[in-house]
Amino acid sequence: MYHSITFGNKNTWNDWHLIPTSRPVFGLPSLKKKTLDIQGGDGILDLTEALTGYPLFNNREGSFEFIVMDDRRPWHETYSMISNYIHGQRMKAVLEDEPEYYYEGRFTVNSWKSEKSFSKITIDYSVAPYKKKFELTEFELNGRPDFVMTTISRSVYGYAPVSPKLHVSVTNGCAMQIKFINDRLGIDIVADVNENTLFIPEMIMYGESVKIGVKISGSDPVSEDSNGEPINDNLNESITSAVSGSIRFSCSYGGI
């Protein structure tokens, strides 16, 4: 293992024969801390989570230093090749030691140092605070005549606050609602949804678990007479299609 990094579709070892001078790790993001010192009072007020209910972070920032092992071409050609591909570009980066996650942000070539027996190149990064898994997490809930709450644990959506994408499937003519509860953030909402609904901004998954219920109601006549009136069966009930619907949720699992 060369502890390589894949920037976009270029791998530091396979494409450029670079070896890191130390095991590459993206540094932790710094906390966006907000405090208020009130004169005449003890201590300080911590307002870090006042607006969101959860901590916010700055970008991860740092650098990687590599030894250039490639003697197949002059150093300036390798330097130009790497700079043209990386410098100032925004892309995804994947650590060989952590292949299931990616980091996304902007990368720049900081410096090139030529020494007697080898050269070094330093690549700076400024990436989003949360790493994310490539594979989306998905789960599905069927509509019920009333809200039946299902608990979704952190193992599904991760440690980063996320609003899942909704994929709504509902029988024509039926109405569907979502009830969402996040005790950690004090969220308790009911929202109408249809097949055009993609996101509900207030629906934020964060904390140890959340609760979701899907309610469906109504029906759709499938048989009508020449006057547009529904045709009744032998029990004088309208012939209708089944009331059914479901919602598939998808989100990116994020973490520090």
Kinemage of the C-alpha trace (Angstrom):
@kinemage 1
@onewidth
@group {chain A} dominant
@subgroup {mainchain}
@vectorlist {calphas} color= white
{ca met a 1} P 0.000 0.000 0.000
{ca tyr a 2} L 1.359 3.411 -1.058
{ca his a 3} L -1.211 5.396 1.000
{ca ser a 4} L -2.124 7.154 -2.213
{ca ile a 5} L -4.840 9.741 -2.870
{ca thr a 6} L -7.121 9.827 -5.888
{ca phe a 7} L -7.812 13.410 -6.963
{ca gly a 8} L -10.702 13.318 -9.427
{ca asn a 9} L -9.648 10.392 -11.636
{ca lys a 10} L -5.875 10.692 -11.092
{ca asn a 11} L -4.105 8.584 -8.487
{ca thr a 12} L -0.964 9.989 -6.875
{ca trp a 13} L 0.959 6.698 -7.206
{ca asn a 14} L -0.461 5.099 -10.335
{ca asp a 15} L -0.380 8.275 -12.433
{ca trp a 16} L 2.432 10.364 -10.939
{ca his a 17} L 4.539 8.020 -8.753
{ca leu a 18} L 4.161 10.185 -5.661
{ca ile a 19} L 4.711 8.810 -2.150
{ca pro a 20} L 3.452 10.820 0.841
{ca thr a 21} L 6.062 11.775 3.420
{ca ser a 22} L 3.527 10.766 6.112
{ca arg a 23} L 0.242 8.869 6.093
{ca pro a 24} L -2.258 11.294 4.481
{ca val a 25} L -5.184 12.370 6.656
{ca phe a 26} L -7.586 15.263 6.081
{ca gly a 27} L -7.408 17.467 9.167
{ca leu a 28} L -10.486 17.996 11.315
{ca pro a 29} L -12.633 21.073 10.594
{ca ser a 30} L -12.513 23.874 13.123
{ca leu a 31} L -15.696 24.677 15.037
{ca lys a 32} L -17.620 27.846 14.213
{ca lys a 33} L -17.815 28.891 17.838
{ca lys a 34} L -19.899 31.893 18.914
{ca thr a 35} L -19.931 33.219 22.454
{ca leu a 36} L -21.249 36.349 24.132
{ca asp a 37} L -19.618 37.896 27.172
{ca ile a 38} L -22.212 39.832 29.171
{ca gln a 39} L -20.712 42.425 31.487
{ca gly a 40} L -21.744 41.966 35.094
{ca gly a 41} L -22.595 38.298 34.663
{ca asp a 42} L -20.719 35.101 35.416
{ca gly a 43} L -19.094 33.203 32.577
{ca ile a 44} L -20.098 33.584 28.933
{ca leu a 45} L -23.098 32.586 26.839
{ca asp a 46} L -22.389 29.836 24.301
{ca leu a 47} L -24.429 30.647 21.174
{ca thr a 48} L -22.677 28.124 18.926
{ca glu a 49} L -25.870 26.115 18.310
{ca ala a 50} L -28.368 28.955 18.766
{ca leu a 51} L -29.509 29.170 15.134
{ca thr a 52} L -29.382 25.539 14.028
{ca gly a 53} L -29.486 23.336 17.116
{ca tyr a 54} L -26.265 21.609 16.053
{ca pro a 55} L -22.617 22.714 15.676
{ca leu a 56} L -21.331 24.168 12.422
{ca phe a 57} L -17.803 23.789 11.114
{ca asn a 58} L -15.382 25.574 8.823
{ca asn a 59} L -13.757 23.794 5.892
{ca arg a 60} L -11.021 21.260 6.538
{ca glu a 61} L -7.766 22.935 5.534
{ca gly a 62} L -4.233 21.609 5.331
{ca ser a 63} L -1.677 20.130 2.954
{ca phe a 64} L -0.109 16.883 1.763
{ca glu a 65} L 3.610 16.563 1.018
{ca phe a 66} L 4.787 13.955 -1.480
{ca ile a 67} L 8.145 12.645 -2.635
{ca val a 68} L 8.315 12.471 -6.420
{ca met a 69} L 9.621 9.005 -7.348
{ca asp a 70} L 8.993 9.202 -11.081
{ca asp a 71} L 12.287 9.394 -12.991
{ca arg a 72} L 10.673 8.581 -16.351
{ca arg a 73} L 10.377 12.263 -17.256
{ca pro a 74} L 12.101 15.570 -16.319
{ca trp a 75} L 10.922 17.080 -13.043
{ca his a 76} L 9.448 20.161 -14.717
{ca glu a 77} L 7.193 17.978 -16.877
{ca thr a 78} L 5.843 16.163 -13.826
{ca tyr a 79} L 5.371 19.465 -12.018
{ca ser a 80} L 3.486 20.937 -14.982
{ca met a 81} L 1.359 17.799 -15.367
{ca ile a 82} L 0.252 17.835 -11.721
{ca ser a 83} L -0.277 21.598 -11.632
{ca asn a 84} L -2.391 21.637 -14.796
{ca tyr a 85} L -4.635 18.935 -13.376
{ca ile a 86} L -4.983 20.032 -9.720
{ca his a 87} L -4.090 23.683 -9.198
{ca gly a 88} L -7.180 25.727 -8.334
{ca gln a 89} L -9.578 22.942 -9.231
{ca arg a 90} L -12.583 21.729 -7.281
{ca met a 91} L -12.936 17.941 -7.182
{ca lys a 92} L -13.433 14.863 -5.055
{ca ala a 93} L -10.514 13.203 -3.286
{ca val a 94} L -10.378 9.648 -1.949
{ca leu a 95} L -7.794 8.242 0.459
{ca glu a 96} L -6.507 4.749 -0.327
{ca asp a 97} L -6.832 4.014 3.403
{ca glu a 98} L -10.524 5.060 3.413
{ca pro a 99} L -11.948 4.088 0.004
{ca glu a 100} L -15.636 4.157 0.959
{ca tyr a 101} L -15.585 7.912 1.665
{ca tyr a 102} L -14.822 10.976 -0.433
{ca tyr a 103} L -13.851 14.544 0.462
{ca glu a 104} L -14.878 17.382 -1.835
{ca gly a 105} L -13.350 20.821 -2.182
{ca arg a 106} L -10.624 22.888 -3.844
{ca phe a 107} L -6.981 21.911 -4.240
{ca thr a 108} L -3.872 23.941 -5.067
{ca val a 109} L -0.219 23.141 -5.688
{ca asn a 110} L 1.740 24.981 -3.005
{ca ser a 111} L 5.388 24.313 -3.778
{ca trp a 112} L 7.969 22.114 -5.453
{ca lys a 113} L 11.303 21.450 -3.746
{ca ser a 114} L 14.174 19.872 -5.640
{ca glu a 115} L 16.765 18.111 -3.486
{ca lys a 116} L 19.881 16.115 -4.336
{ca ser a 117} L 18.294 12.669 -4.614
{ca phe a 118} L 14.578 13.455 -4.987
{ca ser a 119} L 11.996 16.217 -5.313
{ca lys a 120} L 8.993 17.071 -3.149
{ca ile a 121} L 5.642 18.580 -4.035
{ca thr a 122} L 3.073 20.010 -1.610
{ca ile a 123} L -0.657 20.065 -2.376
{ca asp a 124} L -2.964 22.234 -0.261
{ca tyr a 125} L -6.638 21.493 0.306
{ca ser a 126} L -9.778 23.262 1.479
{ca val a 127} L -12.626 20.746 1.556
{ca ala a 128} L -16.113 20.502 3.061
{ca pro a 129} L -16.212 19.681 6.783
{ca tyr a 130} L -18.034 16.356 6.357
{ca lys a 131} L -16.742 13.361 4.447
{ca lys a 132} L -19.415 11.385 2.609
{ca lys a 133} L -19.944 7.828 1.492
{ca phe a 134} L -20.194 7.155 -2.227
{ca glu a 135} L -23.164 4.824 -1.871
{ca leu a 136} L -26.445 6.549 -1.053
{ca thr a 137} L -28.417 5.290 1.930
{ca glu a 138} L -32.008 4.424 1.059
{ca phe a 139} L -35.082 3.255 2.951
{ca glu a 140} L -38.790 3.088 2.086
{ca leu a 141} L -41.988 3.609 4.086
{ca asn a 142} L -45.468 2.626 2.943
{ca gly a 143} L -48.482 4.858 3.465
{ca arg a 144} L -50.961 3.868 6.220
{ca pro a 145} L -54.499 5.055 7.007
{ca asp a 146} L -52.981 6.897 9.969
{ca phe a 147} L -49.486 7.871 11.019
{ca val a 148} L -47.475 4.884 12.222
{ca met a 149} L -44.122 6.255 13.352
{ca thr a 150} L -40.936 4.427 12.383
{ca thr a 151} L -37.654 5.161 14.159
{ca ile a 152} L -34.677 5.757 11.848
{ca ser a 153} L -31.323 5.525 13.618
{ca arg a 154} L -28.096 7.439 13.045
{ca ser a 155} L -26.575 4.334 11.445
{ca val a 156} L -28.737 5.130 8.400
{ca tyr a 157} L -28.013 8.853 7.844
{ca gly a 158} L -24.721 9.422 9.669
{ca tyr a 159} L -23.387 12.331 11.700
{ca ala a 160} L -23.906 15.201 9.248
{ca pro a 161} L -27.249 17.060 9.219
{ca val a 162} L -29.063 16.112 6.020
{ca ser a 163} L -32.441 16.591 4.368
{ca pro a 164} L -33.186 13.407 2.398
{ca lys a 165} L -34.397 13.351 -1.192
{ca leu a 166} L -37.955 12.062 -1.541
{ca his a 167} L -39.165 9.651 -4.215
{ca val a 168} L -42.974 9.658 -3.851
{ca ser a 169} L -45.218 6.999 -5.405
{ca val a 170} L -48.966 7.384 -4.802
{ca thr a 171} L -52.197 6.103 -6.371
{ca asn a 172} L -53.782 8.776 -8.546
{ca gly a 173} L -56.306 10.800 -6.550
{ca cys a 174} L -54.903 9.893 -3.149
{ca ala a 175} L -53.489 12.372 -0.648
{ca met a 176} L -50.271 11.714 1.249
{ca gln a 177} L -48.678 13.362 4.265
{ca ile a 178} L -45.408 12.953 6.146
{ca lys a 179} L -45.061 13.384 9.880
{ca phe a 180} L -41.471 14.005 10.947
{ca ile a 181} L -40.143 14.254 14.507
{ca asn a 182} L -36.593 15.109 15.543
{ca asp a 183} L -36.485 15.447 19.326
{ca arg a 184} L -32.832 16.548 19.261
{ca leu a 185} L -33.673 19.634 17.186
{ca gly a 186} L -37.219 20.157 18.480
{ca ile a 187} L -38.803 19.502 15.060
{ca asp a 188} L -42.359 18.117 14.859
{ca ile a 189} L -43.996 18.767 11.482
{ca val a 190} L -46.676 17.378 9.185
{ca ala a 191} L -46.300 18.140 5.469
{ca asp a 192} L -48.355 17.331 2.378
{ca val a 193} L -46.400 15.574 -0.384
{ca asn a 194} L -47.015 14.458 -3.949
{ca glu a 195} L -44.987 12.973 -6.778
{ca asn a 196} L -43.411 16.383 -7.456
{ca thr a 197} L -42.057 16.757 -3.914
{ca leu a 198} L -38.288 16.277 -3.814
{ca phe a 199} L -37.249 17.860 -0.498
{ca ile a 200} L -38.796 19.193 2.682
{ca pro a 201} L -36.293 21.755 4.068
{ca glu a 202} L -37.584 21.448 7.645
{ca met a 203} L -36.989 17.694 7.600
{ca ile a 204} L -33.462 17.531 9.020
{ca met a 205} L -32.002 14.189 10.034
{ca tyr a 206} L -29.515 14.688 12.850
{ca gly a 207} L -28.841 13.215 16.266
{ca glu a 208} L -29.259 9.675 17.569
{ca ser a 209} L -32.545 9.005 15.751
{ca val a 210} L -35.599 10.541 14.091
{ca lys a 211} L -39.191 9.342 13.652
{ca ile a 212} L -41.110 9.312 10.370
{ca gly a 213} L -44.680 8.319 9.534
{ca val a 214} L -46.511 8.317 6.185
{ca lys a 215} L -50.297 8.758 6.021
{ca ile a 216} L -52.384 8.166 2.911
{ca ser a 217} L -56.078 8.777 2.290
{ca gly a 218} L -58.608 9.042 -0.526
{ca ser a 219} L -59.400 6.856 -3.509
{ca asp a 220} L -59.720 7.093 -7.252
{ca pro a 221} L -62.833 5.934 -9.134
{ca val a 222} L -61.833 3.790 -12.089
{ca ser a 223} L -65.264 3.186 -13.620
{ca glu a 224} L -67.680 5.953 -14.652
{ca asp a 225} L -70.948 6.063 -16.617
{ca ser a 226} L -71.663 8.324 -19.578
{ca asn a 227} L -72.512 11.195 -17.228
{ca gly a 228} L -69.193 10.938 -15.439
{ca glu a 229} L -70.740 9.377 -12.330
{ca pro a 230} L -68.939 6.431 -10.665
{ca ile a 231} L -70.450 3.003 -11.307
{ca asn a 232} L -71.446 1.203 -8.103
{ca asp a 233} L -70.989 -2.471 -7.331
{ca asn a 234} L -73.631 -4.832 -5.957
{ca leu a 235} L -73.251 -3.313 -2.494
{ca asn a 236} L -73.844 0.168 -3.915
{ca glu a 237} L -70.189 1.060 -3.264
{ca ser a 238} L -68.179 2.997 -5.817
{ca ile a 239} L -65.733 0.868 -7.777
{ca thr a 240} L -62.381 2.348 -6.854
{ca ser a 241} L -58.735 1.550 -7.116
{ca ala a 242} L -56.812 0.576 -3.990
{ca val a 243} L -55.504 3.344 -1.777
{ca ser a 244} L -51.755 2.898 -1.816
{ca gly a 245} L -48.521 4.823 -1.850
{ca ser a 246} L -44.995 4.829 -0.544
{ca ile a 247} L -42.009 7.125 -0.155
{ca arg a 248} L -38.412 6.119 -0.771
{ca phe a 249} L -35.885 8.279 1.066
{ca ser a 250} L -32.276 8.661 -0.090
{ca cys a 251} L -29.422 10.581 1.510
{ca ser a 252} L -25.655 10.738 1.692
{ca tyr a 253} L -24.122 9.293 4.864
{ca gly a 254} L -21.774 11.924 6.248
{ca gly a 255} L -19.330 12.045 9.113
{ca ile a 256} L -16.336 13.806 10.601
